[in-house]
Amino acid sequence: MFGRILSRISWRVLSFPIFPKIMGIGFLVAILFGSVTLLQTRSGTSLILYQLLEQKILSTSDTIADTIGRSASTGDVLSILRHIDHIRETIPEIRYIIVRHPDGRVMTSTFKEAIPKDLLNIPAPKCPPDCGIQSFDSHEGTIYEVRTPILEGNAGTIQIGYIDDMVSEELEAFTGTVLWGLLLCVAIGACLALLLTNILTRPIHSLVESANRIREGKFETRAHIYSNDEIGRLATAFNQMAKALNQYKQEVQAKEQARVSLIERIVQVQEDERKSISRELHDHLGQSLLAILLQVQSLQDPNHPPNSSCQDIEKSIRQVIDEVHRLAWGMRPSILDDYGLDSALARHIDEVSLHYGLKIDYSFSTPQDLERLPGRIEVCLFRIAQESIANIQKHAEATHASVVVLRRIQDITMLIEDNGKGFDLSILNEKGDKCLGLIGMRERVALLGGSVVIESIPGEGSTIRIKIPLDGGQDANTNIDSR
């Protein structure tokens, strides 16, 4: 569970754009490096400054002790006070000076009033021999106090208190200088990161845009090569891939054009053969059967009772003639060539309804004063309607169907519906070899630049919608939807 959460977090972090990644890493490195540098340099500088301060305090206290040594040995308090007041004014870092007798009593000090009790309560080593510097906090800051013996302690000791204002000011000034330097480095780093990001992302953005154009089918697109680094070599490989895809697309288009031309030729040849066979059946075989029928009828003597054998032969010949006429109609109805799509569909639907008992509603709507449809479109729509009605009759188990044709100036639409058992549209993709009739419809319409939409739900019937432009469109747009 924890690993999955960590994986999601890392995925989201890694999914950020390159610019915030580089800028974030740059800022993080700058902050860490600056913080470590500031702490190290401040610590080292502070150590040096405090060592210098201690040396200055010790040197100053020795100088003061030598200056007031004679006055302290004689007990000249006024002279001592005059000296320490002058020193106090000359060196502002000195907060106080206390001169003590050898027995530790206060001889004089720079305090105008009594010495503060908290200062007197601070324990201090006996000087001499334990003379040195000690520090303590006050409301003004850290006080560094040093006790120095006067004339080796024979004339007493001098107690001097220093404030660390100089060290604090120097550290603050140093810290400010370092911070400004770090800010300058961060600004320069941000500019460099911005420049690096632009150098890295510009060719990547170009590759992404080129890839999107390739995805849209624009295989002539080429990515701009900015350099010969890894990204440049990637762009070169991408351009080679795009070139290969473009060549493959041209080959596929050439093959598709050849396939379409072949299918169109096959359909045309098929219709010509159907027309020829239909004519042969109707004109030759039909006429021959009719002649045989007349010969059989002529063999009968009108003065004698009808011969049962001749009547049976006559009946059989009439049935064969009807079957030949039906086959000729199915191959290529002459009414389609003579009177057009509306008459051919109406005749075909009436015959199917009469012979198979399937109720089919038919409607053909067209504006007035329009020219007749092109022959290719009429044949295409008639064949699709013929195939659809045959499928309804054989497979749909429907009791009612409808065929609606709507012609407009710019296109013609045919809608075929039934209330049968429907089917699963996935079989068109999974078992296309078993749905050759539907595939044939799509191919016929595609040759005319039209579209086919098939809608079907098992148990709820089926709908086929065909739309063909009348402006000579060439691009096929065949769709299959399920609702």
Protein Blocks (a to p, Z undefined) as FASTA:
>chain_A
ZZmmmmmmmmmmmmpcfklmmmmmmmmmmmmmmmmmmmmmmmmmmmmmmmmmmmmmmmmm
mmmmmmmmmmmmnopaklmmmmmmmmmmmmmmlmbdcdddfkopafbdcbfbdcdfklmm
pccddddfbdcddddddfkbccddddddeehhlnoccdddddfklmmmmmmmmmmmmmmm
mmmmmmmmmmmmmmmmmmmmmmmmmmmmmmmmmmnopakbccddfbfcfklmmmmmmmmm
mmmmmmmmmmmmmmmmmmmmmmmmmmmmmmmmmmmmmmmmmmmmmmmmmmmmmmmmmmpc
fkbccdfklmmmmmmmmmmmmmmmmmmmmmopfklmmnojklmmmmmmmmmmmmnopacd
ddddddehiacddfklmmmmmmmmmmmmmmmmmmnopabdcddddddfkbccdddddfbe
bpafklmmmmmmlmmmmmmmmmmmmmnopacdddddehiapaddddddfehpabdcdddd
dZZ
